[in-house]
Amino acid sequence: MNRHGNNIDLWKEFFVTDFKLRYKHSTLGLLWVIFKPLALFTVLYFVWSSLFKTGPEFALYLLLGVITINFFNEGINFGLQALFNKAHIIMKINFPREVVVFSSVSIAVINFIINLGIFTVFAAFGSLHTNFEGLLLAFVSLLSLLLIILGISLFLSIQAVKFHDIRHLVELLLQLVFWSSPVIYQLEVLPETMRNLVLLNPLTHVLSLLRTGILNASHITPEMWEKAIILLFASLLLTFIGHLFFNNKIRKIAEYI
Amino acid sequence: MERKLAVEVKGLEKTFKIPTEKRNTLIEYLRNPLDATRTKKFRALKNINLKVNEGENLAILGNNGSGKSTLLKVLAGIYQPDKGTVSIHGVLVPFLELGVGFHPELTAYENIFLNGIILGMTKEFIKKKFDEIVDFAEIREFLNLPLKNFSSGMQVRLAFSIAFMSSADIYVLDEVFAVGDIHFQQKCRAVFAKLKAEGKTFIFVSHAPDLVESFCDRAILIEDGEIIKEGKPKEVLAYYSRS
């Protein structure tokens, strides 16, 4: 049998099945995918714009931030549970285990793409300043984000099988990541010590590159490209390390379950 | 004539650490991070040596908890050996359970693809074999019904039909024989006979003596993780029922 062809089919099958099952029994079905980030955005927008003076461009800034951080949260959550949720299959048959992590993270990717579509609709009413270079920069930053998610997921999916309560810890950490990334605020408003801390968060850089690329492409500087390339390579390294860890531990996964 | 080896197991050892207290949360680990001594070692398999020729049908006998299923899981690549080697020559498909990955909310149609792909088939392959699977399981009029509405017999029939479409060289089965009604069991036996005639290798665990006797060329008896008897099915069965 063609094992390689099967791996791609396996990835698709897990992906399609999980996606179908996730929304099968909800009345609104797929609408939840866009409803959740949109609701968060609406709340944050009204709270923020009533507290501070914000222009219409802030709405797009915020929306883009919310759907991106939502992508990160979902990716980590789905990736984390990937092996755990497929434990019954893992105990019965041998197949390349990373496929379940990839397929789980793919669901987050699809959700994010749907949300990007919604963003584009919103953006049609707002002021979008992008060009080819800007889109390229946005693409590189999102690719880095995906690699970061994969790297962390490969690590966490194994740990989640060993420590059942790790997802509560991760939930907590994701809250921290949310507040320590410039999703709802702008980096410039922070006092310097805080700003330096927030700059240690790689998501800060993902968000700033992405936003510049899509909302402010004329302000792209060569330093930003430098930053984007460094980010991409660091993310690649993270995925690589995650994969090494995964390969090392996966052989014994059936014994941890 | 020299027969080719399908499976060779040399000096296989498998030990599990059985925690004397279950630690599955972080707090439980943090309380005693360095304390690794609270586990008992359990040698599930001790120095197993086994050769199975191509086209041979081997039965594994033994009491519950003797290590049969652990051995099958090592052969299936789910557990890694602690010591020793396992070499598999050909495509091995394990059926430790029928219908792996079946989801009750999905239709029979969807489950055929899900299960088949998990078993290692490609989507193309299943499409080609689709009619054969459905006809063998005799479920054509229920294809669009969710699996949860199937009787358990029908589910097993479907699972079995998918399983034996896979083009494996070596089948590893864990008590998945007695399925369906008498009519279906006869069909299954015919399939086994056909696969056997094609020179496929079977390794299976069974508690049905008549099946072991009529279907297998050789049997081994496992007790406490060791092979204690090997030979003709009849002899091994007699030894097993005596002890």
Interface residues (C-beta under 8 A of the other chain):
Chain A: M1 N2 R3 G5 N6 D9 L10 K12 E13 T17 K20 L21 K24 H25 H88 I89 I90 M91 K92 I93 N94 F95 K162 F163 H164 D165 I166 L169 R251 K252 A254 E255
Chain B: F16 N24 T25 L26 I27 Y29 K73 A76 G77 I78 Y79 Q80 V91 P94 L96 E97 V100 G101 H103 E105 L106 E110 F113 L114 I117 I118 L119 G120 M121 T122 K123 E124 F125 S166 S167
